[in-house]
């Protein structure tokens, strides 16, 4: 059973999301929150698998709330899925940097929302690395480039090579073919990289690659 916390300051939207998810046999809504502070508190209390998080909220926004949740070691299994609109790209980038695993538009169809929750729970990033790269390229501030990630030195040469390929949007199968290794070995490399860099998913590896200068706009 996938345990979900729904966070949105608009009661009607929150209730609509709860109703959609509650109809699914493998999903249960364990709680609701109307602002970021309440989201952090309830996440700590309820330990949900997925937090469906609005970005713009009073008192504490979804970005700060996402960071607080993903930084809490007790919530290592909790994933954050951002609810957003197409006009909020810059907020989405900030949320991904804060640890969110992906995002979905508020205008998504009910079945899309359900699939998104299941994907996030399964450990997938709900945004392909290639799409993340394009999104970040539009909003990356020049001053954040070349900020060396403190854990990059822990990567082997092969892991740095794999990181760059992941950041370019390649799948494990693509990486395996290009490096003449098995898909299982490619997956092992990716998992070790995420562990060393404390990344929740592949989308966050793209951010790290950009901000460390391994990947630059246009590459």
N, C-alpha and C positions, 0 to 999 in steps of 0.2 A: 504493500500500500504506500502510495506517494503522499507524504504529509506536506500540505501547503499553507503558508501564511500569506494572506492577501493584504497589501498595503496601498491605500489610496485615500486622499483626503476628501474625495467626492463620493458621498454615500451611494448615489445611484450607480456609478461605475463599479464601486466595490461590490455592491450587491449583485450586479449583473455578472461579474466575474465569479463570485461565489456560487451563483446559481448554475453557471455553465460547468464549473469544475465538479460540483457536487453531484451532477448527473452521471459522472464516470465511475465505474465500479472499482477502478484501481487508484482513485484519487480521493483524498479526504481533506477538507479544509479544516485545519486545526485552530485557526484563529484569524482575526482581522485587526488591522491597525489603521488609524486615521492620520498619523504623522510619523516622522522619522524616529523620534525618541521612543514612541510606543512600539515601533517596529523593532528597534534594538532590544528593548526590554522583553517583548514577547518572543523574539527569536531566542534569547537566552533562556527563557522559561520553557518554551515549547519544543525547542530543537527541531524545527521543521526541515524537511529535505530540500524544499524550494521556497524561496521568498519571492513573491511576485510584487515588484517594487515600482511605485510611481516615482518620477524624478522630481517634479515640482510640488513641494509640500511645505506647510508652515513649520516653524520651530527648528526642524532639522530636515534638510532635503534628502532626496533619495541617494545622492552621491555620497554625502557624509555618512548616511545610514548604511549604505552598502559597504563602505570602508570599515566601519565599526564592526559589522557582522563578519566580514571575511577576514578581519584581523584577529578575531576572537578564536583562539586555538581550540576552545571547547566546541566551536561550531565548524570544525574542519570538514564535515560532511554536508554542510548547508550550502546551497548554490543560490545565487541571486539572478533573477530574470527581470530585466527592466521593461516597464510599460512606458511607451513613449509615443511621440508624434513625429512626423517627418520634419517638422520645423525645429527639432531639438538635437540635431546632429552633434553640436559641440558638447551638449550635456551627455550624450551617449558615449563619446570618447572619454570624457572625464569619468563616467561610471565604469567603463571597461578598465580604465587605469585603477579605479578604486576596488577592483576585484569582481565586478559583475561578470557572469558567464555568457551573457548575450542579451538581446533585446527583441521585443515584438511590439508592433504598432497597436495603438488602442483601437484602431478600426479593423483589426484582424477578425476573420470569421471564427466562430466558436471552435470548429475543428482544428483550426490553425493554433489557437491558444492551447488547446489540449495537447496537441503534438509537441508544442514548444515546451510545456511543462515536463512531458515525458522525456524529451531530448535532453533537457538540462539535468534532470534527475539521473539519466543514464551516463552523464559525464561528458556529453558533447557540448561544444560551444555553439550556441544558436546564432551563428554568423560565421561564414567561411573565412579562413585566414585571408583569402584574396579580397573579400568584401571589407574585412577589417582594415586591411592595408589601404584600400581606396578611401575609406572613411577617415582614417588617421591622416592620410596625405592631405586631405582637404582642411583639416583643422589643427595639424601639428604646428606648434609655435617654434620658430627657429631656435630660441634660447634653450629648449629642452633637448635638442639633439646633442649627441655626444656626452650625455650624462651617463658615465659608465655604471652599469649595474654592478653592485658590490660582489655578486656571486658569479659573474662571468668568468673570472679567473679559475673557478672550480671546474669549468668545463674542459674536457679533453678536446684536441683538435677535431676529432671526428664529431663530437657533440656540437661544437660550434658550427661545423659544416651542416649537420642535420638541422640545427636551429635556423640557419639561414634558409634552408630549403622549406622548412615548415612556414617560416615567415613569408615566403614567396607564394604560399598557397598550395604547396604540394601535399598530397596524401601520403600515408605510410607506403602504399603500393608504389606511388611515383618515386618516393625516396629510395625504396628498395631497388627498383629498376635502375635508377640513375647511379647508385653507389654499388651495385652488384652485391647486394646483401639480401637476406630473406625479409619478408614483411614482418615476421616476428621480431627479428633483430632491430628493424627500423622502429617498431612500436616500443621496444625496450629502451632504445636511445631516447625517444621522445618522452617516455615516462620518467627517465632519469633526469632529463633536462628540466622538466616541469618540477620535479622534486627539488633539484638544486636551486632553481630560480624562484621557488615558492609560487609557481604559476598554477592557477586552477585549471586552465585549459589552453588549447592551441591559440585562441584569439589573443590571450594575454602574452603569449610568446611573440606575437607580431609587434605588440606595443614595446616590449623589451628590446626587440631587434631594432626598432626605429629609434628609440630613445638612447640606445647605446651607440648608434651610428653604424651598426652592422648592415642595416637596410636604410636606404635613403630614397626620398621621392624620385620616381623615374626609373628605379632599378627593377 
